[in-house]
Amino acid sequence: MARFLASLRRHSYLAVLGLAPGCAPKPATVGPMTGFQPASRQAFAEAVARTAPGRYEIVRLSWRSDDGQLQLSGSGAARLAPPDSLRADIAASLGIGRATVILTGDAVVAQPPAIVDRVLPDRFALWACLGVMRAPAGATTVEFLEDGARSVWRVTDSSGRLTIFELASGALAMVSRIEGDQTTSQLRLTRDAAGLVRQASLTDFRRSLRLEIEITGREPSGPFAPDTWQLRP
């Protein structure tokens, strides 16, 4: 029954997006791939730090995902702590389940992993959905391109995969992952008049997965209790 209802909701969701069932969206143009100059890892680390959370905050959100077989939706909350800690608790509608992801520095834990993998297969994207850049694991080469208010960082990892961060006026606007000559995943952000992320749209082209996140509220907070960064039994 849950799968049947999810299928019905999937068709209405795709209609809202203007997509026919089974039609994968096309990747957006990343931008000019020439003109990049070598950059230091230190310069990139400083750019990453400028997007890091500047305060303790609780971000309320709603989300929808579709992988071509099952469409899920729900709500959640993310707790952000400077400089590099994030806990996201999400719930799927129809009582399908709840999940938690905790990112602290380079460490990540998830519970239960199966639900997290279905909704968010790439952990880096969780930070990026909130407008925060994170260095890809195993980064070997960093390049930089600047064109007026637009700036682009291109990072190559040890497997040859490219991660491209595009910023507009210093704020993260799009992130693309490229393997070989194909864009394998892409995230696009929409910001409000104050420059805060309002919506995030992530597409994993290999899995035909589409994830839409809408920020519905933000609350400043004091420091979180230490057990916030631990999975609960």
N, C-alpha and C positions, 0 to 999 in steps of 0.2 A: 504493500500500500504506500509506504513512504517513497519508494522509487517511482511509482505511478504518479503520485502527487508532485514529486520533484520534476518529473518529465513535463507535466502540464505547466508548471511554473517556469521551467526552462524555456518553453516556446514563447511565453509572454515576455520573459526577460529579453530574449533575443529580438523580439519585435520592438521593444523599447530602444535597444541599441541600433535598430535598423539593419539587423543581420538575419539572414535566413538560416534555419537550423542546418548545421554541418558546414557552414561557410566560415572559414577562418579569416580574421582580419589581417590586412596587409601591414607590414612594418612601416613606420613613418621614416622619411628620409632622415638619416642621421646628420647630414650636413657634409660640407666639403671634407674629403679625406686626404687632401694635400695641404701643405703649409704648416704641418706640425713641426715643432722644434723640440729637441731633447730637453727634458726637465729633470730636476733632482727629486729624489724621494722625499727629501726634507720639504721642498716647495709644495709637493702634493700633500704631505702630512699637514702642513699649515692650512692648505685649502680645505682639507677634511675637517680640521679642528674648527674652522669658522662656521661650519654647518652643524656642529654638535649641539646637543641640548644645552641651553643656558640656564635652565632652572628646573626644579622638580615640578612635574606636571602630570595630570591625568587627562588623557585624550579619549573622548568617547567617539565611537565609530559604528557604522553599519557596513556590511560587506555582502557581496554576491560573487559566486564563482561558478564557472561552467567549463567542463572538460570534454564536452561533446557527448557524454553519456549520462552524467548526473549534474544537475544544477542545484547548488546549495546557497542559502543566504542566512544572515543572522546579524548579531550585534556583538559588541565587545568593548573593551577598554584597554588602553596601553598606558603603563606607568613609565615615565621617563625620568632618569636621574643623570645629571651631569657627572663625568663627561661621556660615559659610554655604556650605560646600563638601561635595559628596556625589558619590561615584562608585559606580554600581551595575553589577555584572557578572552577567548572568544566562545560564543555559543551559536550553534546552528538551530534554525527553526525546525519545527515538527518533532522536537525532542531527539534529533539524530545524535547529538552529543556536544560535549564541551572540550576545549583544548587550551593548553597553556604553552607559550614559548617564552623562554628567558634567555636574553643575550646579555652577557657581562664581559666586556672586552672582546676577546676572540673566542670565548667559550659560548656554547649554545646547548640548551637542554629543552626537550619537548615532551609533552604528555597529553594524550597518547600520540606516539609518532605517526601512526597511520592517518589520523585525521589531519594533523599538521601537514604531512606530505601531500595530501590531496588538495588542501586549500592553498598552501604556500610552499611549493617545492624548493624554492631558493631562499635561504635565510637572509641573504644580503638585502633582498627586496623589502623586507619588513622595515628596516631602517630607511631605505630609499623612499618608501611610500610616505614616510613622515618628513621627507625633505632632507634627510641626513646622509651624507656620503660616508662610505666605509671602504677602506682599502681592500681590494680583492686578495684572497690568500695566494701566496706564492708570486707576488708581483715582481717582475724582473726588469721591466722597462717602463718609464713614464715619459709621455710627450704632452705638449701643451700647444694650443692654438687660441689666439685671441683675435676677435673681430668686432671692434666697438664694444657694445654692452654684452656681447655674446662671447663666452669662453668655453673651451672644450678641453677636457683631460682625457687622454687615451692611455690606458694601462694594459700592458701585456703580461700574462702570467706564464709560469713555467711550461704549461701545456700549449702555449701559443694562442690561447683565447684572448680576445680583446674585450675590455670593459670601457665603454665610452660614457663619460659624464658630461652632459651639456648644461651650462648654467646661463641664466639670463639675469644681468645686473647682480651677479654674485649669488643668486638663489638657484638651487637645483631645479631643472625643468624636465630633463629626460635622461634616462640611463638605458644603454643598449649593450647587449652581450652578442659578440660576433665570433663564430667559430668557422674557420675556413673562409668561405665567401658568403656565408649565410648568417643573417640575424636570427639568433635562437630565442632571445627574449628581449622584451622592451617595456619600459615603464615610462608613462607620461603623467606629469603632475599639473593640476590646475590650482591656482592660488587666488585668494580673495584680495580685496582692495588693500588690506593691511600687509599683504605679502605672505600670509600663512597658507599652508597647504589646505585646500578644501576638498579636492578629489584626487584619487590616484587610480590609474588604469594600467594594469600589468597584463601582458600577453606572453605566454610561453608557447612559441610556435611549434616546437617539437612535440609537445603534448596536446596542442590545440586547447590550451587552458587559458581562460580569461578570468581575471580577478578585478573587481571594481570595489574600491573603498571610498566611503564618504565620511569626512570628519563632521560629526554632529555637535561637538562641544569640547571645550577646553577648560580645565580647572587648575589653577596654581595649587601647589601642595607643599607641605613641609617635607623633610627627609622621611623616606619610607623605612619601615621596620626591617631589620636584617633578614627576617624570614621571608620577606617579599621576593628575595632572590633565590629561594629554594622551592622545589616542587613539593606540594602538599600530598600527604599520603592519601 
